[in-house]
Amino acid sequence: MLHQSKFIIRNFPTKFKGYDPEEVNDYLDEVIRTVEQLIRENKDLEKRVRFNEEKVSYFNSIQETLNKSIIVAQEAADRLKKMLVKMQKLLFLKLKKKLKDY
């Protein structure tokens, strides 16, 4: 892979009926500008990818925390339901006893 500095220091020998050195230099200047722009864009895209990867990681951890919270809440609801069923049975037995004693 060519580094941008190699475009700058590269000289082409001129030969009879060869390319116009000024046109070659103009073209190489354009290539250098394009490569420099692509390098800047690539660095910017790499930063954006890292930032987005960090965001995904953050949201994955939030999702995991929420999933655990939902499980804990469901377990608490199940325990409460069982406790209410037991209380209902106990109250029914107490009521039944009171009715017998009455």
N, C-alpha and C positions, 0 to 999 in steps of 0.2 A: 504494500500500500504506500502510495506517495504521500509524504508529509507536505504541508503547504509551503514550507521553506524551500523544498526542492524545486518547486515551480519557479521561485524567484531567482535562484542561483543557476538554473539550468541554461546553458547557452548552446545554440545549434550552429554548427559550422555552415557557412554559406558556400554554395557551389554555383558554378555556372548553370543558369536556367533553373536555379533552385527557388524555393519559396521566398517571398518578400519578407525580410527580417522584421520590418515594421508591422506587417499583418500578423506574423507569428507572435510578436510581443504583445500586440493588442489582444489577440486571442488568448494568450497565456494570462494576461491581466484579467480578462473576463473569467477564465477558469479559476484563477486564484480567488477572485471575489465570490464566485459561486461556492467554492470549497469552504471558504471562511464562513459564508452564510449558512451552509449546511452544517458545519461544525457547531455554530452558535445554536441553530435550531435543534440539533441533536442533544446538546447539553441541556437546553431548556426542556426538551421532551423527557430526558432522563430524570431531571428534577421533578417534573410533573408525575412521572411514573412512581418515583420514590414516595412522593407526597400521597398519591392515591393508594399505594400499598400500605402506608401507615394508616390511612383512613379506614381501609378495609380491615386491617388488623384491629383497630380500635372498635369498629362496629361489630366485628366477630366476637370480641370480648364482651361487649354489651349484650349481644344476642345470647351468649353462653350464660351470662349472669341472669338475664331475664328468664331463660329456660329453667335455670335452677330455682329461681324465685317462684315460677309457676308450679314447679313440682312441689316445693315446700308448701305453697298455698293450697294445692290440691290435697296433700297429705293432712294438713291442718283441717281442711273442710271434711275430709273422711273421718278424722278423729272426732270432730265436733258432731258429725252425723251419728256416729256410733254412741257417743255420750248421750245425745238427745234421745236416741232409741232406748237406751238403758233407763234414762230418767222417765221416759214415757211409760215403760213397763213397770218401774217402781211406783210411779204415781197411780197407775192403774191398779196395782196390787194393794196399795194403801187405801184407795177409794173402795175397792172391793171389800177390804177388811172392815172399813168403816160402815159400809152398807150392811155387812153381816152383823156387826155389833149393834146396829141401830135397830 
